[in-house]
Amino acid sequence: MRRAEFIAIAGILCLPTLADVRAQDWTVAAQACYADTGPASAAYRATCKDHDQYDSILACEAAAGEYNALTRTRMAGRDQVNTFMLGFGAVHGCQ
């Protein structure tokens, strides 16, 4: 019985960590859009000329058919995505 209690407690303690990891998955998809050279990247670079990083990342994810990533990026929000993407430097021709 003691082992089952330990496993239950460990599971409860790990849940917040797993939720945080899942919430941050959008950063991986955003980085992929920034680094990609295929059709999804073309959507990103076309959009970023007159839209912010948030809209550009959403366009990339939609073009790639990455609807789960699209949802997570929307959940992160415009301000968080734009701030995160500042760390990657400017893309030629983008805002």
Secondary structure, DSSP 8 states (H G I E B T S, - for coil): -HHHHHHHHHHHHHHHHHHHHHHTHHHHHHHHHHH--SHHHHHHHHHTTTS-HHHHHHHHHHHHT-HHHHHHHHHH-HHHHHHHHHTT---TT--
